[in-house]
Amino acid sequence: MCIYHLAGHLIRRVNQISVATFLDSMQQAGIQLTPVQYSALATIQSVPGIDQATLAGRIAYDRATLGKVIDRLEQRALVERSVSPKDRRSKCLSLSPLGQQILAQAQPLVESAQPKMMAGLTEGEQTQLLALLDKIAISGNKQSRAPLVQNAPQSD
């Protein structure tokens, strides 16, 4: 069987293209941000005070690895951690003013990068591809090592 026609190989290649397009857009704007960092910042903005475990579920990322991502964002003064008023063992996350500024700069770049990631497809094919990828992600979510937990309650 030829690897070039296997779903796993093609999905990996599309992921490589997606990440490269994202990073190129950020680099051209002078922004140091990875796709995972962007997802974390965008989610923290939409759910201020979210705890790290809940954030991991909302962006479908391994909790231990996400801890390192948050450490780097905190070191760069993009994210602030505070003790949860509900559970002193838990940390609440919020964007710093610098984090808000970087996210505001990155958001239009992310939006404009989307068509580049799907170059070669018509608008209808892009819509169809997104629907099919969503369907695959939903049906395979339980097999993921870091399943997506949408609208998960905070673990506080």
C-alpha positions in Angstrom: 0.0 0.0 0.0 1.4 3.4 -1.0 1.8 5.7 2.0 0.8 8.8 -0.1 -2.8 7.6 -0.1 -3.1 6.7 3.6 -5.3 9.0 5.8 -2.7 9.1 8.6 0.1 10.2 6.2 -2.0 12.9 4.5 -3.4 14.2 7.9 0.2 14.5 9.2 1.3 16.3 6.0 -1.7 18.7 6.2 -0.8 19.3 9.9 2.8 20.1 8.8 1.5 22.6 6.3 -0.9 24.1 8.7 1.7 24.6 11.4 4.2 26.1 8.9 1.7 28.5 7.5 0.7 29.6 11.1 4.4 30.1 12.1 5.2 31.9 8.9 2.3 34.4 9.5 3.4 35.0 13.1 7.1 35.3 12.2 6.4 37.9 9.4 4.5 40.0 12.0 7.3 39.6 14.6 5.1 37.6 16.9 6.6 34.6 18.8 3.6 32.3 19.2 2.9 28.6 18.5 -0.5 27.2 17.5 -0.9 25.7 20.9 0.0 28.9 22.6 -2.5 30.8 20.5 -5.2 28.3 21.4 -4.4 28.6 25.0 -4.4 32.4 24.9 -7.7 32.5 22.9 -9.4 30.2 25.3 -8.2 32.0 28.4 -9.5 35.2 26.9 -12.9 33.6 26.3 -13.0 32.0 29.7 -11.2 34.3 32.2 -10.1 32.5 35.3 -10.1 29.1 33.7 -8.0 26.5 35.5 -5.2 24.7 33.8 -6.9 21.3 33.8 -10.1 22.7 32.2 -8.0 24.6 29.7 -6.3 21.3 28.6 -9.6 19.7 28.0 -11.0 22.7 26.1 -8.0 22.7 23.6 -7.5 18.9 23.6 -4.0 19.1 24.9 -2.1 16.8 27.3 -2.3 18.4 30.8 1.4 17.8 31.6 2.6 19.3 28.4 0.2 22.2 28.6 1.7 23.0 32.0 5.0 23.7 30.2 3.2 25.8 27.6 1.6 27.9 30.4 5.0 28.2 32.2 6.5 29.7 29.0 3.5 32.0 28.5 3.8 33.2 32.1 7.6 33.7 31.8 6.9 35.9 28.8 4.3 37.9 30.9 1.5 36.9 28.6 -0.5 34.9 31.2 -1.0 35.5 34.9 -1.7 32.7 37.4 -3.6 33.3 40.7 -4.8 31.0 43.4 -8.4 29.8 42.9 -10.8 31.2 45.5 -12.6 27.8 45.3 -9.6 25.5 45.6 -6.2 26.8 46.9 -4.5 23.9 45.0 -5.8 25.2 41.7 -4.5 28.1 39.7 -6.8 30.4 37.7 -5.4 31.8 34.4 -5.9 35.2 32.9 -4.3 37.2 30.1 -2.0 39.9 31.1 -2.3 43.2 29.3 0.6 42.1 27.1 -1.1 38.8 26.4 -4.3 40.6 25.4 -2.2 42.8 23.0 -0.4 39.9 21.4 -3.6 37.9 21.0 -5.3 40.9 19.4 -2.4 41.2 16.9 -2.4 37.4 16.2 -6.1 36.9 15.7 -6.4 38.6 12.3 -3.3 36.8 11.1 -4.8 33.4 12.1 -8.0 34.3 10.2 -6.0 35.3 7.1 -3.9 32.2 7.3 -6.9 29.8 7.1 -7.4 30.1 3.3 -3.6 29.6 2.8 -3.8 26.3 4.6 -6.5 25.1 2.3 -5.0 26.4 -1.0 -6.1 24.5 -4.0 -9.7 24.0 -2.7 -12.7 25.8 -3.9 -14.8 27.6 -1.2 -17.3 24.7 -1.3 -14.5 22.2 -0.9 -13.1 24.1 2.0 -16.4 24.0 3.8 -16.8 20.3 3.0 -13.3 19.6 4.2 -13.8 21.4 7.5 -17.1 19.5 8.0 -15.4 16.2 7.3 -12.4 16.9 9.6 -14.9 17.9 12.4 -16.7 14.7 11.9 -13.5 12.7 12.1 -12.4 14.6 15.2 -15.7 14.1 16.9 -15.9 10.4 16.1 -12.3 9.7 17.2 -12.3 12.0 20.2 -12.4 9.1 22.7 -9.4 7.4 21.2 -7.3 10.6 21.6 -4.7 10.8 24.3 -5.9 14.3 25.0 -9.6 14.3 24.2 -11.5 17.5 23.6 -13.8 18.4 26.4 -16.1 21.2 25.1 -17.7 23.5 27.6 -16.2 21.5 30.5 -17.0 22.8 33.9 -14.0 24.1 35.7 -12.4 21.6 38.0 -12.3 24.1 40.9 
